[in-house]
């Protein structure tokens, strides 16, 4: 098992321009970035279908119980917990 810290980032589309910097900072700090998933930043995406898409992305990326799920933005990313 790889002892490297792993992170998966979910972010709302309103902060999309910030994602390259975010990716660089986390990898520079020694984290393995498993993936990044943009979520539309609107009320209609606060659904179980959106939660399912996040879970599927985590599984596809090989996330484990010790993987940090980082939610960036507002709306959907912080309302689904």
Secondary structure, 3 states (H helix, E strand, C coil): CCCCEEEEEEEEHHHHHHHHHHHHHHHHCCEEEEEEEEECCCHHHCCHHHHHHHHHHHHHHCCCCCCEEEEECCCHHHHCC
